[in-house]
């Protein structure tokens, strides 16, 4: 249900009775001229846009910057300085108004801006809006606006070398990333200088809109809504903040109404130069995360002039980050309570959708967010090395019920604390909080990614004698400035200084804990590539897992867009170049080899396809095992550890076509991991594990009574060797419950013709009436590489109306359907096929035909790769 909430401001009357009350807005978006430093390049450019995209569109660079080794070949673009120029005229009735302001929503990054040959200002922060007063500078006819942009690489280097008192590490990224140095000295997407999953493209450009605003009385700079619940009166106080640029003192009326509730009120408004804030009391319905209730959104209309107003959604919910003692456990809890209800966060981490932000479309964002919701996710963490996302991202998250953990854009580094750096950060934080605080999906602010851990565990080899200096800088930046601003601007959400962190315990220890990875407190990041990922005992039994994961390669159809056939080999230069994580390719195959026979086809192309497949199998299985461990640990306290209340695996999406930890490839194609996430994030989950010779199966659910059905299947037959059913068990609300326990040796004996190597265990939850209410799940009793009786399944298919009916001769493991470049996804994929026939459905994202699907469809199972 959606209510129409209207907030109307009468046309404001100035005390000087000026004749025109509105704001005239002249967009300066569109065609500009772009030139490099020596004028050897001069092309037409789109604004918003960036230099790389412009040069490609104009044919100055002939290939996609993502193609093969072009991140190195086009490095010269980022090392040059560039100038954008445009001209515009202003109607006489507009020039006659009292004040004129040039608004730049986003410049990437360091620039000097001039109007008609006169410098009007400078920029040094990609994440800020800049307003420049140009009153009296506009000409009667043509006005020339010029934006000179300095190389971000050069600027960062100069700032670093000017910081002579002490070093601010890291200086450069690891060589395997092929990146640029000193990114921590510039307020720009930190990953633009390279990361372990992405390229180095230190972009330059006017990446957001430009406009001229001319007015007599006042203009609205921004507005926010802060819902606050009054438990004593069971009502909401909604603080509506409007920030004005007032040229002349003004008076008016505020009209507030919720038509559906027949509620309205009118208030006097008096504006003086500065800012104004009014509060109103509303009784409304709550916004809930996906899977826990409805997403009630209200239409809020703000009208500050005769010309009309603006409408946006607003919703009301409470959020608390609960850190309190837990019985039988040292340390503190760490979980989110939404509208008074504890919520287990299920999701992933979000990185920039593209290296060139002007190429990020609403469709790209929508596909990724819908994919997250379809995988039963209710949360995403906007990671601190990228960008604060577009408005549409947060609006869609409001609609889809996806909670956002919002990092500020600082990651894996220490940062300078000079006055000008701190000042631009303060403005950045203020603007971003005001922009995003009205979104109910944003449930927490976090100061940085891994910077507390960097100091605490000495990533940068800082001598003990000077460590206090770096701690002081850390506290000054994140606590005395960022935290201080957030608490002033938004009292409705929790704030964490870092991630991972021990939360309030870190605060007690002076904001940098001795061990920020302590599982008794806060959140943890955990990666282990050489240990066997099937060994669940090696995972930290943490309060909240905000990062963990394993790499895989994307599909050949995704890679083929940026490569040639000679690249399609794991020993090729392309495969080495695209891998930005040290030893990443070797780690994937070593981990896979622990449990699977590696592909051995004599056909090089087939071997390459099969190797991609086996990395995705490995990734899906590893993340599944770890996620199920965390989900079943939500109710457990073992040796003082547990009560896990969130899992955000690393990472949801990709920035380009290459190996990474993502579950969705660049372009939106689902990896096997994402298909599996729909099951391991299901609202009702059955999860199995072997512990001390016993098979344990847990039910994870909000509140249900279920029967548990357990079957053993032989690899050599479609018929279950035996079937067991547990007693009806009530699974605790908002928790996990052990619903089945049986000695594995006794189970194998009981089932007759079964050994660990010849059989697999499958299970699911059923209602008392026998209806299956959880996804099918399974557990291997030995590694599939040692499976006995597993044969090539000889899968064939029949396609009709997007229904793919598969037939096989023998049971098949991890059946994978790939339709190359046809966008869309199957309803299931990467599954066990334990029957002779199975039907899956393909949902296309564009018009296609059965013939096209059939001609592009590849089917692979585990036994097919060796």
Secondary structure as GFF3:
##gff-version 3
##sequence-region A 1 866
A	DSSP	beta_strand	2	9	.	.	.	ID=ss1
A	DSSP	beta_strand	13	14	.	.	.	ID=ss2
A	DSSP	beta_strand	23	27	.	.	.	ID=ss3
A	DSSP	beta_strand	30	36	.	.	.	ID=ss4
A	DSSP	beta_strand	42	47	.	.	.	ID=ss5
A	DSSP	alpha_helix	51	57	.	.	.	ID=ss6
A	DSSP	alpha_helix	70	73	.	.	.	ID=ss7
A	DSSP	alpha_helix	75	79	.	.	.	ID=ss8
A	DSSP	beta_strand	82	88	.	.	.	ID=ss9
A	DSSP	alpha_helix	92	95	.	.	.	ID=ss10
A	DSSP	beta_strand	99	104	.	.	.	ID=ss11
A	DSSP	beta_strand	110	115	.	.	.	ID=ss12
A	DSSP	beta_strand	118	124	.	.	.	ID=ss13
A	DSSP	beta_strand	130	133	.	.	.	ID=ss14
A	DSSP	beta_strand	143	149	.	.	.	ID=ss15
A	DSSP	alpha_helix	152	162	.	.	.	ID=ss16
A	DSSP	three_ten_helix	175	177	.	.	.	ID=ss17
A	DSSP	three_ten_helix	183	185	.	.	.	ID=ss18
A	DSSP	three_ten_helix	190	193	.	.	.	ID=ss19
A	DSSP	beta_strand	210	215	.	.	.	ID=ss20
A	DSSP	beta_strand	218	230	.	.	.	ID=ss21
A	DSSP	beta_strand	235	246	.	.	.	ID=ss22
A	DSSP	beta_strand	250	258	.	.	.	ID=ss23
A	DSSP	three_ten_helix	259	261	.	.	.	ID=ss24
A	DSSP	beta_strand	263	271	.	.	.	ID=ss25
A	DSSP	beta_strand	275	282	.	.	.	ID=ss26
A	DSSP	beta_strand	297	305	.	.	.	ID=ss27
A	DSSP	beta_strand	308	314	.	.	.	ID=ss28
A	DSSP	beta_strand	319	322	.	.	.	ID=ss29
A	DSSP	beta_strand	335	338	.	.	.	ID=ss30
A	DSSP	beta_strand	341	343	.	.	.	ID=ss31
A	DSSP	beta_strand	345	350	.	.	.	ID=ss32
A	DSSP	three_ten_helix	357	359	.	.	.	ID=ss33
A	DSSP	alpha_helix	362	374	.	.	.	ID=ss34
A	DSSP	beta_strand	379	382	.	.	.	ID=ss35
A	DSSP	alpha_helix	391	400	.	.	.	ID=ss36
A	DSSP	beta_strand	403	407	.	.	.	ID=ss37
A	DSSP	alpha_helix	419	436	.	.	.	ID=ss38
A	DSSP	beta_strand	442	446	.	.	.	ID=ss39
A	DSSP	alpha_helix	451	456	.	.	.	ID=ss40
A	DSSP	three_ten_helix	464	466	.	.	.	ID=ss41
A	DSSP	alpha_helix	467	477	.	.	.	ID=ss42
A	DSSP	pi_helix	478	483	.	.	.	ID=ss43
A	DSSP	alpha_helix	484	489	.	.	.	ID=ss44
A	DSSP	beta_strand	494	496	.	.	.	ID=ss45
A	DSSP	alpha_helix	504	508	.	.	.	ID=ss46
A	DSSP	beta_strand	524	526	.	.	.	ID=ss47
A	DSSP	three_ten_helix	536	538	.	.	.	ID=ss48
A	DSSP	beta_strand	545	548	.	.	.	ID=ss49
A	DSSP	alpha_helix	556	559	.	.	.	ID=ss50
A	DSSP	three_ten_helix	560	562	.	.	.	ID=ss51
A	DSSP	three_ten_helix	565	567	.	.	.	ID=ss52
A	DSSP	alpha_helix	573	578	.	.	.	ID=ss53
A	DSSP	alpha_helix	584	593	.	.	.	ID=ss54
A	DSSP	alpha_helix	604	632	.	.	.	ID=ss55
A	DSSP	beta_strand	637	638	.	.	.	ID=ss56
A	DSSP	beta_strand	641	642	.	.	.	ID=ss57
A	DSSP	beta_strand	646	649	.	.	.	ID=ss58
A	DSSP	alpha_helix	672	680	.	.	.	ID=ss59
A	DSSP	beta_strand	685	691	.	.	.	ID=ss60
A	DSSP	beta_strand	694	701	.	.	.	ID=ss61
A	DSSP	beta_strand	704	714	.	.	.	ID=ss62
A	DSSP	beta_strand	720	725	.	.	.	ID=ss63
A	DSSP	beta_strand	729	731	.	.	.	ID=ss64
A	DSSP	beta_strand	735	743	.	.	.	ID=ss65
A	DSSP	alpha_helix	744	751	.	.	.	ID=ss66
A	DSSP	beta_strand	759	767	.	.	.	ID=ss67
A	DSSP	beta_strand	777	780	.	.	.	ID=ss68
A	DSSP	three_ten_helix	784	786	.	.	.	ID=ss69
A	DSSP	beta_strand	796	800	.	.	.	ID=ss70
A	DSSP	beta_strand	803	807	.	.	.	ID=ss71
A	DSSP	beta_strand	812	818	.	.	.	ID=ss72
A	DSSP	beta_strand	824	826	.	.	.	ID=ss73
A	DSSP	beta_strand	831	833	.	.	.	ID=ss74
A	DSSP	beta_strand	837	844	.	.	.	ID=ss75
A	DSSP	alpha_helix	850	856	.	.	.	ID=ss76
A	DSSP	beta_strand	858	860	.	.	.	ID=ss77
A	DSSP	three_ten_helix	862	865	.	.	.	ID=ss78
###
